[in-house]
C-alpha cells in the first residue's frame, strides 16, 4: 500500500468524510439548479434596472435606468391593491388548509374507521389535477348562467336566483380561494398524516387509561408532535399562496375590476400587456420575492425555531 513520507495515506486514498460525500452527491443537482434557476433570476434582476419594452427589444438596447422601475412599481396604487388582495388570499387559504389538514389527517389515521382507506385515496385526486385545469373546472362550477354550484343551491332551496360568484367584486376573491384550497390541501394532509405515523400508540393508550378524553389526548400528545410539521407547512404554503397565478388566470383574469388582482397577476399583466414593460414587471417580481423571503424568515425565526428548540 502506498504511504507518504509522513506515514499517512495519500489524499486520494483517505476515507471521505460524510459531509464531503454528501456535497459530491448533491453537486450535480446544485449545478442543474444553478443553470435552470439562477441564470433566469440573475437575468430578471438585470432587466429590473433597465428600461425594457418592445422598442428596446427590437433595437436590442436596454438603457440603464437604475431604481426607476422599482420606484414606479411602489408608486402604483394598483400594486398595493394587489398586495392587499394577496395578503387576504394567503391568510384565508393557509389558515384554512392547516385546520382542514389536521382534521382530515386525524380522520384517515383512524384505522378503526372503514372510510379512512377510501379517504386516503380520494384526498390525493385534487393534487393530481394541473392547476390551470383545476381553475377551468371551477370556472364552470361558478358560471352565472349554467354553473353547477348555483344549480345545487337552487335545487336545495338555499337561493332563489343565481349568484355571480366570480363576477361579483365582493365575492370574487373569496371564490378563488376555494378551488386553490381544494387543489393544494392534499399536500398539507400528506405531511400531517406522515407526522402522525411517528406518534407512539402507547402514549394514547396510557392517556386513555389515565382517563384523558379525545380533546386532552390531542392537546397533550398529538399537537406537540405536530408543531414542527405545521411550521413547515406554514412556510411552504405561505410562499406558494403568495405566488398564486393559475386559478386567477382561469377563473377571473384579475376581475371584476381589480378585485382579484394579486401580486403574481400584477407582474404578469405589467410584463405581457401593452406596452409590455419587462423591466417594471421584473422589478415587481423581485419585490414579491423579497416579500416572500421576509415572511419566510419571520416564520423561521418565530415559529419554526420555537418548536424545534
N, C-alpha and C positions, 0 to 999 in steps of 0.2 A: 504494500500500500504506500502510495506516495505521501511523504511527510515533508513539511517545510523545515528550514533550518532551525526555527524556534521550537520544533517539536509539535506543531499544530497542523491540522489538516488544511489543505488549500481551501480558499473561499468557495470554489465551485463544488467541493465535496462536503462542506459543512451542512448540517441539518438546518433546513429553512424554518424560521420562526412562524408561528401561526398567523401573526399579523401580516408578515410579508407574503405568505402563501395566500391569504385572503385577498390582499391587494392585487396580486397577479391574477387571481381568478376573476376579480371584478374589473380588471383593466380593459378587456375588450368591450364590456358594457359601457364603461365610462367614456371610452373613445367614441363609441357609436352615439351615445347621448350628446357628446361634445359636438359631433358633426351635425346631427339631426336637430338638436335643440339650441345649443349655444350659438351657432352661426346665425340662425334667424333672429334670436334675441338681440345679439350684438348689432345686426343689420337694422333691426327695428329701432334700436337706440340711435343709430346713425341717422336714420330718416327723421327721428323726432326732433333733431336740432337743425334740420334743413327744410327749406321750402320745396315741397314735392307735390306737384299737381300734374294734370295731363300735359300742360305746356312744357313743364320741366322734363317729363318723361319722354316727350317727343324729341326734345333737344339733347337729352342725356346729361343735362347740367342741373345740379341741385345746389342752389345758393345757400350758404350757411346763414342761419338767422338766430342762432343761439337759443335762448329760452323763450322765444316769441310764441312758439306753438303751445308750450305749457301754459304760458300766461293767457292765451286766447281760450284754452280749454277751461281753465279755472275761472275765467270771467264769463263763461257761457252759462246763463241760467238753466238751460236745458240739461247741462251736465250735472248740476246739483239736483235737479228733479230726478235724473236717472240714478244718482247715488242714493237719494231718499227712497226711491222705489226698490232699489237693490237691497238696502238695509231692511226694509219691511219684508220683502220676499225672503231674505235669508233668515230673519228671526222666526218667521212663521214656519218655514219648511224645516229648518234644523231642529227647533224645539218639538215640532210635531213628530218628526222622524225618530227622535230619541225616545219619546214617550211610547210611540207605537212599536218601535223595535224591541223595547224591553217587554212590553205586554205580549207581543206575538212570540218572541223568543221563549218567554216563560211558558206560553201555551204549548208550543211544539216540543218543549223539553219535558212535558209530562207524558211519560211512556204509558201511563195507565189510561190516557185518553186516546181512543182509537183514531180520532180525526187528526191527531198530531202528524201521522205519517203522510196523510193527504195534504195537510197544510204545508209540510216541508217541501213537497213537490210544487204546489201551486204558487208558493211565495217566490219561487225563482223565475216564474214566467215573465213578469214585467221587466226583470233585469235583462232578459234575452231580447227584448224589443229595441231596435235602434231608436235613439232619441227623436229623430225627425219623424219617424213612423208613429211613435207614441203621440207626438204633437198633432199629427194629422188625424189619428183615431179620435182624440179628444175634441178636435175642432168639429168633427161630425157630431159627436155627442152633444156639444154645446150649441149646435146650429139653432138659430132662432126659428127657422121655417120648418125644418124636418128633424131636429135634434132628438135623439132617443131619450135624453135626460128629461126634457120637457114632457115628452110623451108619458114617461113613467110617472112623473109627478102629477100630470093632469089625470091619468087613469086612477091614481090613488086618491084623487080629490084634494091634493095639497095646494094646487094652483088652479085658477080659473082662466088664465091666459098665459101664453108663452113668455118666458123670461129670456132676455138677451144677455146671457151670462158673460160672454166675451166681448160684447159690443157696448156694454154699459160702463162708463168710467168709474162708477162706484163699486163695481164687482169684478172688473176685468182682471186686475192684478191678483185678486184672491182666487179667481177661477183658474189662473195659470198655475198657482201653487199646487192644486190638486193633482193634475197629471204629472207634475215634477215629483211630488212625494210618492205617487203610485209607482213611478219608474225607479226611483233611487232607494226606496225603503228596503228592498231585499238586501242591499249592501250592508246596511246597519244591522238588520236582523241576523244575517250570517255571522257578523263579528260578535254580537251579543250572545248568540246561541253557542258559538265556539267557546266563549269565555265561561258560559255556564257549565260546559263539559268538564272544566277544571275545578269545579266546586265539589269537594268530597261529600258523598251522600251521607257519610257517618255524622256530619255536622247537623244535617236536617233531622236525622233520626234521633240524635241526642237532644236536640232542641224540642222535638215533639214529645219525647219522654219527660222533659222538664216542664211541659205544659205550654210551650210557646205556640201561639196561633200563627196563621199564614202571614199576617202583616208583620209580626215580630220576627219571624224567620227571614222574611225578605229584608227588613231593615237592618237586622243584626248580622246576617250571614251573606245574603245574595248581594245587596247593594255595595258593601265594602269590596267584594270580589269583582264588581263590575266597574268600579270608578275609573280604573286605568283605561279600560277599553272604551268607556264612554268619553273620556278625554280625547282619545284618538279619533273617535267618530266625530266629535265636535270640531276638531281641527280640520279633518278631511272634508266633511260635509259643508262646513262654512266656506272653505276655499272653492269647492265646486259650485255651491249655490251662488256665490258672489259672481261667478262667471257664467251664469245660465244664459243660453242663447237659443237652443233648438226649439224649445217649447214656445218661446216668444215668436220666433220666425214662423212656425207652423200655425199658431193659433191666432195671434193678434197683430203681428208685424209692428209692434210698438204702440198700437192704437188701443182704444179710440183716443185720438189726440195724442197726448204724451202720457196716458195713464199707465202703460206698461213699458215705458222706456226704462231699461236697466243699463248698467254700465257697459256690458259687452255689446248690447244693441247700439248704444251711442257710438262706440268705437267703430262698429261695422258701418253704420249709416254715414258717419263723417268721412270714412275712408272710401266707400264704394258708391256713394250717391253724389251726383254733381254738386259742386265742382271737383269732387274726388281729391280731397285734401289728405294725402297719405302721410304727410308729416304730422298734421294735427291728430290724425287717427292713431298714429304710433305713439304720440305723446299721451293721449288719453289711455291707451292700453298700458303704458308704463305707469301712469298714475294708479290705475286699477291694480296692477301688480304690486305696487308699493303698499296699497291699502290692504290687500290680502296678506302680504308678508307681515304687516304691522299687527293685524288681527291674530294671525297665527302665532306671532311672538308673544302677544298678550296671553293667549291660551296656554302656551308652553310655560310661561313664567308664573302664571297664577293657578291654572287648573292642573295641567299635566305634572308639573313639578310637585305640586301639593299632594297628589295622590300616589306619587312614586317614592316620596321620601319616607 
